[in-house]
Amino acid sequence: MNALRQARDLSSSAASPPLAETVVDDFIRDGAHLFDQPIDQHACADLLGRIRATRDFGASLFLSEEEFDADPQYTGVNPRPGRNLLERFEDRLGFVEHDPQLVGGITALLGPDYEILNKKVVCGVPAGAVPGWLKERILGNPVNNLGAYVRPQYRDVTYFYGIDFHQDLIDYKAREADFITLYIYLHPVSRADAPLYLLEGSHVLGGAVFPHNLTRIGDTDWLYRNGEHGDVVARQKVLTGDTGFAAIWHACTLHGTQPGAADHERISLRYLIAKKHAGPTGMDAVNATLKGPLSMTSTRADLAADGSAAIKSNTVLKA
Ligand SMILES: O=C(O)CCC(=O)C(=O)O
């Protein structure tokens, strides 16, 4: 029996066969699956209210320029165990972690007993909240994770002012692409709310060093090249969605965001979930179709030794 067939059989206890098949087929073709139904919208709104009540997501998040320059810290500024806002809401995450549709889809790919590697709140910061001095400094940077500039007590959330097309493998040197990202919107996300831009089909070239070789070739298509592993035409999909919108994607699928253009922050949940099951699963069937490496010893070439940006280039701004 081949790996795909085994994976489908394995997942049939947790999901109706059509969902399991659809998810695996979508991953093979697109490197992503967008769930048809939103997850519990009341629970999303409740959690959003609790997250918003923890702070003002405006300019007060940020250090002053003088404070920042006194001791610039570019690393260790993301949520981590002991400093992660979602830890406060652990007992309220059942609507995500036990949602039958999500469990079915994830099980189809990873098999039973999958492991949550990381979960956090991600904020797309609106333009009006970013101080002028900071905007000037980060203009054109590929990765505008603003953690370095945020007051230490607020570093329990990840703040983005856009991030160029990247793979989530970027944070996992030498790890195999045996994990997926689950991304959930806690409120409606329009084009103005820094929606995710996903490049469908980009995963087929496997792991690639950031920043990526992408050329726009039409309204929604990009020519993507990964060195000796070849090239592919990837279709851009903008993930606008309602409260509870949920999507999963492969660790090699390129995605990014533009800076938020709305007058309010965009709040999402981001999970990384890995395979633990010893036998073959849907993910093995997906990975067997990749034409490039499943892991890399080096994942990015955009940073200086202190973790600051060493290049100015940003492709997703042209999307
Ligand atoms: O939420 C965002 O703006 C970007 C999130 C993202 O791409 C990531 O966390 O990998």
The ligand as an SDF file (V2000), in Angstrom:
LIG
                    3D

 10  9  0  0  0  0  0  0  0  0999 V2000
    0.7730   37.6500   10.3280 O   0  0  0  0  0  0  0  0  0  0  0  0
    1.5990   38.1360    9.5800 C   0  0  0  0  0  0  0  0  0  0  0  0
    1.5540   39.3290    9.2290 O   0  0  0  0  0  0  0  0  0  0  0  0
    2.6920   37.2940    9.0370 C   0  0  0  0  0  0  0  0  0  0  0  0
    2.6790   35.9370    9.6330 C   0  0  0  0  0  0  0  0  0  0  0  0
    3.6410   35.0210    8.9960 C   0  0  0  0  0  0  0  0  0  0  0  0
    3.8540   35.0160    7.8110 O   0  0  0  0  0  0  0  0  0  0  0  0
    4.3540   34.0990    9.8300 C   0  0  0  0  0  0  0  0  0  0  0  0
    4.2260   34.1990   11.0640 O   0  0  0  0  0  0  0  0  0  0  0  0
    5.0820   33.2480    9.2890 O   0  0  0  0  0  0  0  0  0  0  0  0
  1  2  2  0
  2  3  1  0
  2  4  1  0
  4  5  1  0
  5  6  1  0
  6  7  2  0
  6  8  1  0
  8  9  2  0
  8 10  1  0
M  END
$$$$
